[in-house]
Amino acid sequence: MNVIGGLICLAALLILLIAAVGIVRLPDALARQHAATKAATLAVSIFAIGIGVWTWNGAWAWRLTLITVILLLTIPLASHALARSGLAEQGHREQ
């Protein structure tokens, strides 16, 4: 189980590394933010699964689930708020 959990965690790391390349290479702030938040949401979920498989402990299962749920709720909301402020800064009006 340690090997499987480690491989799942490495997959999450690979997703975050790809997102880091996207943050550096994408042209504007909204595109960079999109790459960062989408990858963070996916990578956090995969990483929590990997740690759950790696530890295989019931005491950690609810903690990992709670952390994942909180991040899955807050990352998209923060992304939306940043996108709205970025558009407002560029001079776009709200409709």
TAURBEL-V551308 format. One record per run of one state. SS is the DSSP state (H for helix, E for strand, L for the rest). FROM is the first residue (numbers start at 1). LEN is the number of residues. Records with the same first field share a line. If there is no record, write none. Layout:
SS=FROM-LEN  FROM-LEN
This chain:
L=1-1  26-3  56-2  90-6
H=2-24  29-27  58-32
